Amino acid sequence: MGPSVDIWHRLVEEAETHCDPTVEVDTGHGQAGSGASQPQMMSGSAGKYAVKLVNNPQGSRVLFNEQVVGRLAARLGMPCPVVSVVDVTVEGASGVHFVGDGDGQPGPAHGSAWLEGVNQVGLDVALAVPGNRSRYTQLMVLFTVVRNVDPQYVYEVGPPHHLYSVDHGHALLGNVWSSGQLDAAVPPAEIGLHNAEPLDRSATAAVLRELEMLTDADIARLVSCIPDSWGVPIEDRLAAARFLRRQVDAVIVVLQKDEAHAA
């Protein structure tokens, strides 16, 4: 069943004593892609980011989803951009005008490290490159854990043509989830999405080992250090932690069964 609410609360409080510093972005370079949240390419002294502002057209909960998935991907060594909480300055936000939804708001926002030299591509092209089916398999495990319902892939246009996943605002059942929905979610019984390509089962062993080492404290860190302005109260963040613990445990069971079957 996992830890009690009080224990999850304590784990999150402990994690929030070690928050990473926010990264300032002060220069806008226009919209980054055609996503419904209208992400922006922005930069600061630490580099360039794909930024989702707090008042983006899809709501601030997508920022939380992005942080959770990006942090988990980094913990598991999966092919996704590194994420940060960025601080958009007044100057940086001044050039952002959402189509039909007003102007960009400064303050804490989600930032994904900008991937240079990538483009969207069909999976058939990407999976023909050696090594990418293993990366795809890792992503299917990740998507199963976080219940990402809208996968978006990019592919390096030059060698080694690596596959990456970006734009995870629709994880955790979507961008308008509630704690009740997460608590009621049925854990997965298989890996992948309904339209998934065949997986590289040889790649799942390493993922399984990483998942087996994922502690409750690790999961608490995924939902910690979230700005108050994003409107995700502690009760909802604790529900997300409980949800992720159940999801991870269920995926571990599935992968262990697959491993035993293949032995």
N, C-alpha and C positions, 0 to 999 in steps of 0.2 A: 504493500500500500504506500510505502514511502514515508518520509517524515511528516510530523504533524504540522499544522499551520504555524504554531509558535516556533518550531524548529526552523521552518523555512524562513520565517521572519528574521530570526536571529542570524541565519546564514547570509541573508541579503544585507542585513545591517553590517555584518563583518566585512562583506565584499565591498561595501560602500566606504570603507575606510581606506581603500586602495584604488580609487577611481583614476583612470588615465586622464591627463590634462586635455582640455578641449583644444581644438586646432582652429585658429582664426583664418577665415577666408574673407578677403576684402575686394576681390575683383571678379566681376561676372564676365563670362564669355558667351552667353547665349544659352538657349535650351539644348540639353544633351539628350537627343533621341526624341521619340514620339510617344513616350509613355503617358498614360492618363494623369499621373501625378506631376507631369511637366517638370522633370528634374533639370537642374541647371549645371552647366560646366562652370566651376568657380575655382579660384586659386588664391593662395596666400604664400607666406614664406616657407611653409612646409611642403608645398607642391600643389598639384591639381586634383580636383575631386568632382565626382558626380554628386550633386547635392539635392536633397529633397527638403524643402522648407516646411516649417511647421504649419503654415496655412495653405499647403498645396491642395489642389482640387479633390484629392482622395482622402484627406483628413490626416491627422497627426499620428494615428495608430500605425500607419505604414512605416513611420520612422522607427517605432519600437520593433516592429517585425523585422525590418532591415538590420537593426543592431543585433537582435537575437540570432538571426541566421548567419550573419557575417562573423560574429564572435564564435559561434559553434563551428563554422567552417574552418576558422583559423585554429581552433583547439584541436580539430580532427585532421588538419592538414589537407583540406579539400580545395579544389580550384575555384575560388571566389575572391573578389577583391577584398583587401583589408579595409575594415570600417572604422570610423571615428565619429565622435560627436564633434561637430564643427560649430564655431560661433560665427555666424554671418553678420558682418558689420552693416551699419546703416548704408555706407557707400556700396557695399557688395549687393545689398538687397534692392538698391534704388533702381537698378536697371531691369528688375524682374517684373513682368506684367503677365499674369496668368490669363490665358484665353477665356474670357467670360467670367473670371473669378477674382478680379482685383489685382492688387500689387503684392509683391513679395514682402514678407515680414522678416525683419532682422531678428537675431537671437539664435539660440541653440537649434541645430538642424542635424539631419543625418548626412554623413559624407562617406562615399566609397572611393577609395584610391582610384584615380583615373587609369584605365588600361589603354596604353598607346598601341596603335597598329592593329586594332581588332575591328571586326565587322560582324554583323549578323549573317548567318549562313545556315543552309539546310543541314540537318543532322546527318543525312546520308553522305554529304561531302566531308563533314568533320570526322565522322566515325570511320571513314576510309583511311585516315591517317593513323599509323601505328602509335599505340599508346593512348589514343583518345577514347577508346571503348572502356579502358580502365578508369579514366577520368569521369566518363559518363556514368559508370557503375557507382563510383563514389558519390556522385551527385544524386543518383536515384536513392541511395541510402539516406543521404541528407534530406532530400525532399520527403521521403517517407517519415522520417523523424519529425520534421517541422510542419508537415502537411502543407507543403507549398502547392498551390493550385494553379499557378500560372508561370511555368518555367520559361525563362528567357536565356538563350545561349549566344555567346559570341566566340569568335574563332580568330586566331592570329592570321593575318593575311600573308605574313612571311614565315619562313621556317623558325621554330619547329611546328607551327600551325596548331598550337595547343588550344583545347576547348576550355571555356570558362562559363560559369553561370553568373548572371547579374540580375538585379532588380527583383528583390525578394519581398516586396511590400505586401504580397498576397499569401504569405505563409500564415501559420496559425489559423487556418480555416478562412482567411480573407482579411480585408481591411476594416471590418466593422464587428469583429468578434467580441463576445462578452465572456466573463468568467464562467457563467453558467454553461455556455456552449463548450468551452474548453473542458470543464469538469464532466460533461456528458459525452464527450467524444469517445468513440470506440477505438481502442488501440489496433494497429494494423496487424494483419495476418499474413501479409506478403510484402515484398519489396517492389517499389516502382509505382508509376502512374498507370492509368488505364490504357494509355496508348504508348507505353514504353517500348523502346528498342530492346533487342536481346542484350542481356548483361554479360559481363566478363566475370564469371564466378571465381576465377583465380584471383580477382582483385578484392574480393570481399573478406578474405581472411585478415588482412591488415586492418581493414575498417572495423571488423569485429573486435580485434584486440584493443583498438583505441576506444571503442564504445564501452567495453568491459572495464576500462580504467576511468571512465567518466564518473566522478564523485558528485554527491549532492552539492558540495561546495562549488564545484565547477559549474553546475547548472544554476546555482544561485547567482554566480557572476554573470551569466548570460542576461539576467533580467535586472541587474543592479545598475546604479549610476545613470539613471534615466532622468532627464530634466523634467521638472514639475510642469513646465509649459507645454509638454507633449500630452498632458491629460490622461496619463495611464496611472491610476492610483495604485497604491501598494497592494490592495486586495486583488486587483487584476494581474499584477506582476507575480504575486504568489500563485495565482491560478495558472499562469503560464509556466511557472516552475514545476508545479505538480503535473501539468499536462506533459511537459518535456520529459520528466522522469518516467512517466508511464510509457510514453512513446519510445524512449530509448530502451527501456526494459523489454518491451514487446519486440522491437527490432532485433535486439540481442537474441531472443528466443528463436526468431525466424532464421537468423543467420547461423545460429548453432545447429538447428535442425538441417539446414541446407548443407552445412559442413559435414555433419554426421552421415547424411544421405550420400554425399559424394565420396566418402572415405571407402 
